[in-house]
Amino acid sequence: MKCYILIKDDVPDEFAPVIAAHASLAMYLKWQDHEDVRKWVDGPFSKVVCRVGEGEWNKVKDESGCITLTESALDQREVALVFRPREEWPKPFRFLRKWKPQA
């Protein structure tokens, strides 16, 4: 079980930790009674944070179990997608880049 958090690649690096924290909490609060979330919380509690471009964003944003997050400090711009944990992920998720600060 793992939870994916996708952060847009044009979000400044200094916002990423807070956005990821908000995403994880938003997902939990929305689906805390869902069987997969309870299983995830009891298990290894894995999260994958990825940096995505607009094309990657558009490929997965309509996937079930997704929340879109905005950032008030960035004029309420959409900055992240968080997905309810699951065992199996659709193919596009296998090719996403893990988040790391831009050089």
N, CA, C and O atoms as a GROMACS GRO file, in nm:
protein
  412
    1MET      N    1   0.084  -0.119   0.000
    1MET     CA    2   0.000   0.000   0.000
    1MET      C    3   0.089   0.124   0.000
    1MET      O    4   0.181   0.137   0.080
    2LYS      N    5   0.057   0.215  -0.092
    2LYS     CA    6   0.127   0.343  -0.088
    2LYS      C    7   0.036   0.453  -0.137
    2LYS      O    8  -0.058   0.431  -0.213
    3CYS      N    9   0.066   0.572  -0.092
    3CYS     CA   10  -0.006   0.694  -0.125
    3CYS      C   11   0.085   0.776  -0.216
    3CYS      O   12   0.202   0.797  -0.185
    4TYR      N   13   0.031   0.823  -0.328
    4TYR     CA   14   0.106   0.911  -0.417
    4TYR      C   15   0.067   1.056  -0.393
    4TYR      O   16  -0.051   1.088  -0.382
    5ILE      N   17   0.168   1.143  -0.386
    5ILE     CA   18   0.150   1.287  -0.378
    5ILE      C   19   0.228   1.346  -0.496
    5ILE      O   20   0.350   1.328  -0.505
    6LEU      N   21   0.158   1.414  -0.584
    6LEU     CA   22   0.222   1.473  -0.702
    6LEU      C   23   0.224   1.624  -0.688
    6LEU      O   24   0.119   1.686  -0.669
    7ILE      N   25   0.341   1.681  -0.696
    7ILE     CA   26   0.358   1.827  -0.684
    7ILE      C   27   0.402   1.880  -0.819
    7ILE      O   28   0.495   1.828  -0.881
    8LYS      N   29   0.335   1.986  -0.865
    8LYS     CA   30   0.368   2.044  -0.995
    8LYS      C   31   0.513   2.092  -0.997
    8LYS      O   32   0.565   2.143  -0.898
    9ASP      N   33   0.576   2.075  -1.112
    9ASP     CA   34   0.719   2.106  -1.123
    9ASP      C   35   0.751   2.255  -1.119
    9ASP      O   36   0.867   2.292  -1.105
   10ASP      N   37   0.650   2.342  -1.132
   10ASP     CA   38   0.676   2.486  -1.125
   10ASP      C   39   0.653   2.543  -0.985
   10ASP      O   40   0.660   2.664  -0.965
   11VAL      N   41   0.625   2.456  -0.887
   11VAL     CA   42   0.609   2.500  -0.748
   11VAL      C   43   0.749   2.521  -0.689
   11VAL      O   44   0.833   2.433  -0.700
   12PRO      N   45   0.774   2.636  -0.628
   12PRO     CA   46   0.906   2.659  -0.567
   12PRO      C   47   0.938   2.551  -0.462
   12PRO      O   48   0.852   2.510  -0.385
   13ASP      N   49   1.062   2.507  -0.461
   13ASP     CA   50   1.105   2.399  -0.371
   13ASP      C   51   1.068   2.422  -0.225
   13ASP      O   52   1.034   2.327  -0.154
   14GLU      N   53   1.076   2.546  -0.180
   14GLU     CA   54   1.051   2.571  -0.039
   14GLU      C   55   0.906   2.542   0.003
   14GLU      O   56   0.878   2.530   0.123
   15PHE      N   57   0.815   2.532  -0.093
   15PHE     CA   58   0.676   2.501  -0.061
   15PHE      C   59   0.650   2.351  -0.054
   15PHE      O   60   0.552   2.309   0.007
   16ALA      N   61   0.735   2.270  -0.114
   16ALA     CA   62   0.709   2.126  -0.128
   16ALA      C   63   0.686   2.053   0.005
   16ALA      O   64   0.591   1.975   0.014
   17PRO      N   65   0.768   2.074   0.108
   17PRO     CA   66   0.743   1.999   0.233
   17PRO      C   67   0.607   2.028   0.295
   17PRO      O   68   0.540   1.937   0.343
   18VAL      N   69   0.566   2.153   0.295
   18VAL     CA   70   0.437   2.190   0.353
   18VAL      C   71   0.323   2.135   0.266
   18VAL      O   72   0.224   2.085   0.318
   19ILE      N   73   0.338   2.146   0.136
   19ILE     CA   74   0.235   2.094   0.045
   19ILE      C   75   0.220   1.943   0.064
   19ILE      O   76   0.108   1.893   0.069
   20ALA      N   77   0.330   1.871   0.073
   20ALA     CA   78   0.323   1.727   0.094
   20ALA      C   79   0.256   1.692   0.227
   20ALA      O   80   0.176   1.598   0.234
   21ALA      N   81   0.287   1.768   0.331
   21ALA     CA   82   0.225   1.744   0.461
   21ALA      C   83   0.074   1.770   0.455
   21ALA      O   84  -0.005   1.691   0.506
   22HIS      N   85   0.036   1.880   0.393
   22HIS     CA   86  -0.107   1.912   0.378
   22HIS      C   87  -0.178   1.805   0.295
   22HIS      O   88  -0.290   1.766   0.326
   23ALA      N   89  -0.112   1.758   0.190
   23ALA     CA   90  -0.173   1.657   0.103
   23ALA      C   91  -0.199   1.528   0.180
   23ALA      O   92  -0.308   1.471   0.171
   24SER      N   93  -0.101   1.483   0.254
   24SER     CA   94  -0.116   1.360   0.331
   24SER      C   95  -0.230   1.372   0.432
   24SER      O   96  -0.311   1.280   0.445
   25LEU      N   97  -0.236   1.484   0.501
   25LEU     CA   98  -0.341   1.505   0.600
   25LEU      C   99  -0.478   1.517   0.533
   25LEU      O  100  -0.575   1.460   0.583
   26ALA      N  101  -0.488   1.589   0.422
   26ALA     CA  102  -0.615   1.603   0.351
   26ALA      C  103  -0.667   1.466   0.306
   26ALA      O  104  -0.786   1.437   0.320
   27MET      N  105  -0.577   1.384   0.253
   27MET     CA  106  -0.617   1.251   0.209
   27MET      C  107  -0.669   1.170   0.328
   27MET      O  108  -0.774   1.107   0.319
   28TYR      N  109  -0.596   1.172   0.436
   28TYR     CA  110  -0.637   1.095   0.553
   28TYR      C  111  -0.772   1.142   0.606
   28TYR      O  112  -0.860   1.060   0.634
   29LEU      N  113  -0.789   1.273   0.619
   29LEU     CA  114  -0.915   1.325   0.674
   29LEU      C  115  -1.035   1.291   0.584
   29LEU      O  116  -1.144   1.264   0.634
   30LYS      N  117  -1.014   1.293   0.453
   30LYS     CA  118  -1.124   1.262   0.362
   30LYS      C  119  -1.162   1.114   0.364
   30LYS      O  120  -1.280   1.080   0.359
   31TRP      N  121  -1.062   1.026   0.372
   31TRP     CA  122  -1.088   0.884   0.356
   31TRP      C  123  -1.047   0.800   0.477
   31TRP      O  124  -1.019   0.681   0.461
   32GLN      N  125  -1.041   0.858   0.596
   32GLN     CA  126  -0.992   0.784   0.712
   32GLN      C  127  -1.072   0.658   0.742
   32GLN      O  128  -1.019   0.566   0.804
   33ASP      N  129  -1.198   0.651   0.700
   33ASP     CA  130  -1.278   0.532   0.725
   33ASP      C  131  -1.277   0.433   0.610
   33ASP      O  132  -1.341   0.328   0.617
   34HIS      N  133  -1.205   0.465   0.503
   34HIS     CA  134  -1.195   0.374   0.388
   34HIS      C  135  -1.104   0.257   0.425
   34HIS      O  136  -1.001   0.276   0.489
   35GLU      N  137  -1.142   0.138   0.385
   35GLU     CA  138  -1.066   0.017   0.418
   35GLU      C  139  -0.919   0.027   0.376
   35GLU      O  140  -0.830  -0.013   0.451
   36ASP      N  141  -0.893   0.081   0.256
   36ASP     CA  142  -0.754   0.092   0.209
   36ASP      C  143  -0.672   0.188   0.294
   36ASP      O  144  -0.553   0.165   0.316
   37VAL      N  145  -0.733   0.294   0.342
   37VAL     CA  146  -0.661   0.391   0.426
   37VAL      C  147  -0.632   0.330   0.562
   37VAL      O  148  -0.522   0.347   0.615
   38ARG      N  149  -0.726   0.260   0.617
   38ARG     CA  150  -0.701   0.193   0.747
   38ARG      C  151  -0.588   0.091   0.733
   38ARG      O  152  -0.503   0.080   0.821
   39LYS      N  153  -0.589   0.016   0.623
   39LYS     CA  154  -0.484  -0.082   0.598
   39LYS      C  155  -0.348  -0.013   0.582
   39LYS      O  156  -0.247  -0.061   0.633
   40TRP      N  157  -0.346   0.100   0.512
   40TRP     CA  158  -0.224   0.177   0.490
   40TRP      C  159  -0.168   0.229   0.622
   40TRP      O  160  -0.048   0.219   0.647
   41VAL      N  161  -0.255   0.285   0.706
   41VAL     CA  162  -0.211   0.338   0.836
   41VAL      C  163  -0.154   0.227   0.924
   41VAL      O  164  -0.058   0.250   0.996
   42ASP      N  165  -0.211   0.109   0.918
   42ASP     CA  166  -0.163  -0.004   0.998
   42ASP      C  167  -0.037  -0.068   0.940
   42ASP      O  168   0.034  -0.140   1.010
   43GLY      N  169  -0.011  -0.041   0.813
   43GLY     CA  170   0.103  -0.105   0.746
   43GLY      C  171   0.226  -0.017   0.747
   43GLY      O  172   0.249   0.056   0.844
   44PRO      N  173   0.305  -0.022   0.641
   44PRO     CA  174   0.429   0.056   0.637
   44PRO      C  175   0.408   0.206   0.613
   44PRO      O  176   0.504   0.282   0.620
   45PHE      N  177   0.282   0.250   0.585
   45PHE     CA  178   0.252   0.394   0.578
   45PHE      C  179   0.334   0.463   0.468
   45PHE      O  180   0.380   0.576   0.487
   46SER      N  181   0.353   0.396   0.353
   46SER     CA  182   0.439   0.447   0.246
   46SER      C  183   0.374   0.560   0.168
   46SER      O  184   0.254   0.557   0.138
   47LYS      N  185   0.457   0.659   0.136
   47LYS     CA  186   0.416   0.771   0.053
   47LYS      C  187   0.522   0.790  -0.054
   47LYS      O  188   0.642   0.773  -0.029
   48VAL      N  189   0.478   0.825  -0.175
   48VAL     CA  190   0.569   0.856  -0.284
   48VAL      C  191   0.537   0.999  -0.328
   48VAL      O  192   0.425   1.028  -0.369
   49VAL      N  193   0.636   1.088  -0.319
   49VAL     CA  194   0.617   1.227  -0.360
   49VAL      C  195   0.690   1.245  -0.492
   49VAL      O  196   0.809   1.215  -0.504
   50CYS      N  197   0.616   1.295  -0.592
   50CYS     CA  198   0.672   1.309  -0.726
   50CYS      C  199   0.660   1.453  -0.774
   50CYS      O  200   0.570   1.527  -0.735
   51ARG      N  201   0.753   1.491  -0.861
   51ARG     CA  202   0.750   1.621  -0.929
   51ARG      C  203   0.695   1.594  -1.068
   51ARG      O  204   0.750   1.513  -1.142
   52VAL      N  205   0.585   1.662  -1.106
   52VAL     CA  206   0.520   1.634  -1.233
   52VAL      C  207   0.501   1.759  -1.317
   52VAL      O  208   0.480   1.869  -1.264
   53GLY      N  209   0.508   1.740  -1.446
   53GLY     CA  210   0.477   1.846  -1.541
   53GLY      C  211   0.328   1.845  -1.573
   53GLY      O  212   0.254   1.759  -1.526
   54GLU      N  213   0.286   1.941  -1.652
   54GLU     CA  214   0.144   1.955  -1.687
   54GLU      C  215   0.090   1.830  -1.758
   54GLU      O  216  -0.023   1.789  -1.732
   55GLY      N  217   0.170   1.771  -1.847
   55GLY     CA  218   0.124   1.652  -1.918
   55GLY      C  219   0.099   1.534  -1.825
   55GLY      O  220  -0.002   1.465  -1.837
   56GLU      N  221   0.192   1.511  -1.733
   56GLU     CA  222   0.176   1.402  -1.636
   56GLU      C  223   0.055   1.429  -1.546
   56GLU      O  224  -0.023   1.339  -1.518
   57TRP      N  225   0.041   1.554  -1.502
   57TRP     CA  226  -0.072   1.596  -1.419
   57TRP      C  227  -0.203   1.561  -1.487
   57TRP      O  228  -0.291   1.500  -1.427
   58ASN      N  229  -0.215   1.600  -1.615
   58ASN     CA  230  -0.340   1.579  -1.688
   58ASN      C  231  -0.371   1.432  -1.711
   58ASN      O  232  -0.487   1.394  -1.722
   59LYS      N  233  -0.269   1.348  -1.720
   59LYS     CA  234  -0.290   1.204  -1.741
   59LYS      C  235  -0.354   1.136  -1.621
   59LYS      O  236  -0.426   1.038  -1.636
   60VAL      N  237  -0.327   1.187  -1.500
   60VAL     CA  238  -0.371   1.115  -1.379
   60VAL      C  239  -0.474   1.190  -1.296
   60VAL      O  240  -0.530   1.131  -1.203
   61LYS      N  241  -0.501   1.316  -1.324
   61LYS     CA  242  -0.585   1.396  -1.235
   61LYS      C  243  -0.729   1.346  -1.222
   61LYS      O  244  -0.796   1.376  -1.124
   62ASP      N  245  -0.776   1.269  -1.319
   62ASP     CA  246  -0.913   1.217  -1.313
   62ASP      C  247  -0.920   1.076  -1.256
   62ASP      O  248  -1.027   1.014  -1.256
   63GLU      N  249  -0.809   1.026  -1.209
   63GLU     CA  250  -0.804   0.893  -1.147
   63GLU      C  251  -0.890   0.895  -1.021
   63GLU      O  252  -0.897   0.997  -0.952
   64SER      N  253  -0.955   0.785  -0.990
   64SER     CA  254  -1.040   0.781  -0.870
   64SER      C  255  -0.956   0.797  -0.743
   64SER      O  256  -0.837   0.767  -0.742
   65GLY      N  257  -1.020   0.845  -0.638
   65GLY     CA  258  -0.951   0.861  -0.510
   65GLY      C  259  -0.847   0.970  -0.511
   65GLY      O  260  -0.737   0.951  -0.457
   66CYS      N  261  -0.879   1.083  -0.570
   66CYS     CA  262  -0.782   1.193  -0.585
   66CYS      C  263  -0.838   1.322  -0.526
   66CYS      O  264  -0.957   1.350  -0.536
   67ILE      N  265  -0.750   1.399  -0.464
   67ILE     CA  266  -0.783   1.533  -0.416
   67ILE      C  267  -0.684   1.630  -0.480
   67ILE      O  268  -0.565   1.601  -0.489
   68THR      N  269  -0.735   1.744  -0.526
   68THR     CA  270  -0.651   1.850  -0.580
   68THR      C  271  -0.631   1.954  -0.470
   68THR      O  272  -0.727   1.998  -0.407
   69LEU      N  273  -0.505   1.993  -0.448
   69LEU     CA  274  -0.474   2.093  -0.346
   69LEU      C  275  -0.431   2.224  -0.412
   69LEU      O  276  -0.367   2.225  -0.517
   70THR      N  277  -0.467   2.333  -0.346
   70THR     CA  278  -0.424   2.466  -0.389
   70THR      C  279  -0.337   2.526  -0.279
   70THR      O  280  -0.335   2.476  -0.166
   71GLU      N  281  -0.265   2.632  -0.313
   71GLU     CA  282  -0.177   2.698  -0.216
   71GLU      C  283  -0.212   2.846  -0.209
   71GLU      O  284  -0.201   2.918  -0.308
   72SER      N  285  -0.255   2.891  -0.091
   72SER     CA  286  -0.295   3.031  -0.074
   72SER      C  287  -0.179   3.126  -0.099
   72SER      O  288  -0.200   3.235  -0.152
   73ALA      N  289  -0.058   3.088  -0.062
   73ALA     CA  290   0.059   3.175  -0.082
   73ALA      C  291   0.097   3.187  -0.230
   73ALA      O  292   0.181   3.270  -0.266
   74LEU      N  293   0.035   3.104  -0.315
   74LEU     CA  294   0.061   3.107  -0.459
   74LEU      C  295  -0.068   3.140  -0.534
   74LEU      O  296  -0.097   3.082  -0.639
   75ASP      N  297  -0.146   3.233  -0.478
   75ASP     CA  298  -0.270   3.281  -0.540
   75ASP      C  299  -0.372   3.170  -0.567
   75ASP      O  300  -0.438   3.170  -0.670
   76GLN      N  301  -0.383   3.076  -0.474
   76GLN     CA  302  -0.479   2.966  -0.482
   76GLN      C  303  -0.457   2.876  -0.604
   76GLN      O  304  -0.549   2.809  -0.651
   77ARG      N  305  -0.335   2.876  -0.655
   77ARG     CA  306  -0.300   2.793  -0.770
   77ARG      C  307  -0.304   2.645  -0.732
   77ARG      O  308  -0.269   2.610  -0.619
   78GLU      N  309  -0.347   2.559  -0.824
   78GLU     CA  310  -0.340   2.415  -0.802
   78GLU      C  311  -0.193   2.374  -0.798
   78GLU      O  312  -0.117   2.403  -0.890
   79VAL      N  313  -0.155   2.306  -0.691
   79VAL     CA  314  -0.014   2.272  -0.673
   79VAL      C  315   0.013   2.123  -0.655
   79VAL      O  316   0.124   2.076  -0.678
   80ALA      N  317  -0.088   2.047  -0.614
   80ALA     CA  318  -0.064   1.906  -0.585
   80ALA      C  319  -0.189   1.822  -0.603
   80ALA      O  320  -0.302   1.870  -0.593
   81LEU      N  321  -0.165   1.695  -0.630
   81LEU     CA  322  -0.269   1.592  -0.631
   81LEU      C  323  -0.225   1.488  -0.528
   81LEU      O  324  -0.108   1.453  -0.521
   82VAL      N  325  -0.320   1.439  -0.451
   82VAL     CA  326  -0.291   1.330  -0.357
   82VAL      C  327  -0.392   1.220  -0.384
   82VAL      O  328  -0.511   1.246  -0.404
   83PHE      N  329  -0.343   1.096  -0.383
   83PHE     CA  330  -0.426   0.982  -0.415
   83PHE      C  331  -0.438   0.888  -0.297
   83PHE      O  332  -0.340   0.860  -0.227
   84ARG      N  333  -0.559   0.842  -0.275
   84ARG     CA  334  -0.585   0.746  -0.168
   84ARG      C  335  -0.494   0.624  -0.188
   84ARG      O  336  -0.476   0.580  -0.302
   85PRO      N  337  -0.437   0.570  -0.081
   85PRO     CA  338  -0.348   0.454  -0.093
   85PRO      C  339  -0.418   0.335  -0.158
   85PRO      O  340  -0.539   0.316  -0.145
   86ARG      N  341  -0.337   0.256  -0.229
   86ARG     CA  342  -0.386   0.132  -0.290
   86ARG      C  343  -0.267   0.040  -0.315
   86ARG      O  344  -0.151   0.081  -0.310
   87GLU      N  345  -0.299  -0.084  -0.342
   87GLU     CA  346  -0.196  -0.185  -0.370
   87GLU      C  347  -0.140  -0.169  -0.511
   87GLU      O  348  -0.019  -0.169  -0.530
   88GLU      N  349  -0.229  -0.156  -0.609
   88GLU     CA  350  -0.190  -0.152  -0.749
   88GLU      C  351  -0.217  -0.013  -0.806
   88GLU      O  352  -0.319   0.050  -0.775
   89TRP      N  353  -0.123   0.033  -0.889
   89TRP     CA  354  -0.134   0.166  -0.948
   89TRP      C  355  -0.138   0.156  -1.100
   89TRP      O  356  -0.072   0.069  -1.158
   90PRO      N  357  -0.214   0.246  -1.165
   90PRO     CA  358  -0.216   0.246  -1.311
   90PRO      C  359  -0.077   0.273  -1.369
   90PRO      O  360   0.009   0.331  -1.302
   91LYS      N  361  -0.057   0.231  -1.491
   91LYS     CA  362   0.073   0.239  -1.557
   91LYS      C  363   0.139   0.377  -1.552
   91LYS      O  364   0.259   0.383  -1.527
   92PRO      N  365   0.067   0.489  -1.573
   92PRO     CA  366   0.135   0.620  -1.572
   92PRO      C  367   0.211   0.650  -1.443
   92PRO      O  368   0.309   0.724  -1.445
   93PHE      N  369   0.168   0.593  -1.331
   93PHE     CA  370   0.234   0.620  -1.204
   93PHE      C  371   0.374   0.557  -1.198
   93PHE      O  372   0.460   0.605  -1.124
   94ARG      N  373   0.395   0.452  -1.273
   94ARG     CA  374   0.525   0.384  -1.271
   94ARG      C  375   0.637   0.467  -1.332
   94ARG      O  376   0.755   0.440  -1.310
   95PHE      N  377   0.600   0.569  -1.410
   95PHE     CA  378   0.700   0.648  -1.482
   95PHE      C  379   0.720   0.788  -1.424
   95PHE      O  380   0.793   0.869  -1.481
   96LEU      N  381   0.658   0.817  -1.311
   96LEU     CA  382   0.671   0.950  -1.251
   96LEU      C  383   0.807   0.964  -1.182
   96LEU      O  384   0.861   0.867  -1.128
   97ARG      N  385   0.860   1.086  -1.184
   97ARG     CA  386   0.988   1.116  -1.120
   97ARG      C  387   0.965   1.146  -0.972
   97ARG      O  388   0.877   1.224  -0.937
   98LYS      N  389   1.044   1.084  -0.886
   98LYS     CA  390   1.036   1.119  -0.743
   98LYS      C  391   1.080   1.263  -0.724
   98LYS      O  392   1.167   1.313  -0.795
   99TRP      N  393   1.018   1.328  -0.628
   99TRP     CA  394   1.049   1.469  -0.603
   99TRP      C  395   1.187   1.481  -0.542
   99TRP      O  396   1.225   1.406  -0.453
  100LYS      N  397   1.262   1.577  -0.592
  100LYS     CA  398   1.387   1.619  -0.529
  100LYS      C  399   1.407   1.766  -0.567
  100LYS      O  400   1.358   1.810  -0.671
  101PRO      N  401   1.478   1.840  -0.485
  101PRO     CA  402   1.497   1.983  -0.513
  101PRO      C  403   1.561   2.003  -0.651
  101PRO      O  404   1.644   1.924  -0.697
  102GLN      N  405   1.520   2.110  -0.715
  102GLN     CA  406   1.581   2.144  -0.845
  102GLN      C  407   1.720   2.198  -0.821
  102GLN      O  408   1.745   2.268  -0.723
  103ALA      N  409   1.808   2.165  -0.911
  103ALA     CA  410   1.948   2.210  -0.898
  103ALA      C  411   1.964   2.355  -0.934
  103ALA      O  412   2.075   2.408  -0.928
   0.00000   0.00000   0.00000
